[in-house]
Amino acid sequence: MVGSILEHTTQHGAIEGKTQTKAVKYYNLVLESYNLKSFEAMRMRATFQQIYQAPDMQTFRHLLQKWYHWVSQCSLLPMVETAKMVKRHWQGILECKLSSINNGILEGLNSVIQAAKRKARGYGKKHFKTMAYLLSEKLDLHRINGFLPTCF
């Protein structure tokens, strides 16, 4: 890598009147600055996640407003679009913090039903419905009939 930097400096005369070691240091600084935008975006994302740790609703709203103004004024277009999306869903985000409800249980239930769909392949719709109900309810069929298999 240093060799390619030195070739670039000698071919293009990028830094006039400087030694090659200074040119290498200069290009190392330039190379380090290439990822600053991605680091800034990562900081914005991490800050947004930390806002949810706010102890009360008033603090949460204040921190979210500060985050929105910070991100909407930045030069990264994808992050500005994200800030606009947060603004569009502002009330829903506040309600989410207030209620502390998420869809984790529904996602888990959906994965169980998708597994039932794979297992019921080749059977009719009625068998799929029965399997989905049985898997999602986690019924203990040994109480009803000890001879029925409980794993599908």
N, C-alpha and C positions, 0 to 999 in steps of 0.2 A: 504494500500500500504506500509506504514511504517512497519507494522507487517511482511509482506512478505520479506521486505529488511532485517529486523532483523533476521528472520528465515534463510535467505540465508547466512548472516554473521556468525551466530552461527553454522550452519550445515557445511559450507564449509571452515570456518576460513579464509575468504577472506582477512581480514585486521588484521594482527597479531599485538598485542601490542597496539591496539587503542580501545578506549571506543566505546560503541554502538552508542552514539550520533555522534561521529566523523565518524563512519561507515555510519550512515544515511546521513550525509552531503556529504560524498564521493559518495554514490550511487545516491543522488540527482544530483550531478554534472555529473555523468555518464549518468543519464536519460536525463538531459538537452541537452547533446551532441548528442543524437539520432536524433534530428530533424534539426541539423545544415545543412545537405546536402539539405534538402527540402527548408530551408530558403535561402541557396545560390542559388538554382535553381530559386526561386521566385525573388530574387534580379536581377539575370541575365535576366529574362523575363521582369521585370519592367524597367530595364535599356534599353533593346532593344526597348520597347515601347516609352520611353522618347527620344530616338535618333530621332524619327520622328518629334520632336518639334524643331529641329535645324533650325536656321534662313535662312541658305543658303546651297547650294549644297556642297560646299567645306567642311564646318563644318560637314555636314551630313556624307560625305564620310570618313572624319577623325575619327569621333566618331564610325562609323560602323566598321572601321578597328580595332580600339582599342577594341571594343566589341568582334569582331571575335577572336583576339589574346587572350583575357582574357578567353573566353569560350572554345576555342580549347585547352587551356593548363590546364583546370580544370580536376578534377578526376571523375566527373560525366559523365558516358558514354552516357546517353541520351542527355545531353547538348552538348557533343562533336559531336554527330550525328547531332544535330540541327545546330551547327556551320558549319559542312560540307555541310548541305543542303543550308544554307545561302550562302556559297561560290559558290555552284553550280548555284544558282539563283542570283548571285551578280548583273549582269547587269540589270536584271528585277527589282530588288529592287531599284537600282539607278533610273531607268526609272520611277518607280512608284512614287518615291519622286519628281522627276522632273515634271511629268505630273499632279500629284495629282488627278488622275482618279481612281475611285474604281468601283466595280460592284454592288453597293447598289441598283441602279435603276433596273438593270437586275434581281437581286434577288427579288425585289418587284414585278416586272412584272411576274416572274416565279411563285410567290405565287398566283397571280391573275389567271394565266392560270391553275394552279393546282386546284384552287377553281372551275373554269369553268369545269374542267374535272370531278370533283365530282358531280357538278350540272347536267352535261349532261349524266350521267350514264344511260344507257338504250337507248339512242338515237344514231343515226348514226354518222359517222365521219363528215359529212357535218354540222350537228347541233353543234357538238363540236367546229369545226373551226369557225362557225358564232358566237358562244357564246364567244370564246376566243378573236376574233377580237372586238366584241362589248364591252367586259369588259376591254380590254387593251386600247382601244381608248377613253373610257369615253365619248361616244357620247351623246349629249343631244337630244333624240328622240322627245321631246315635240316640238321642233322647226319644225320638219318635220310633225308629226302627233300627236296632243294632246291626242289622245285616246290610244296610244300604251303605255304599261307599261315600265318603265325604270329600274325597279329592277328585277333581275333574281333570 
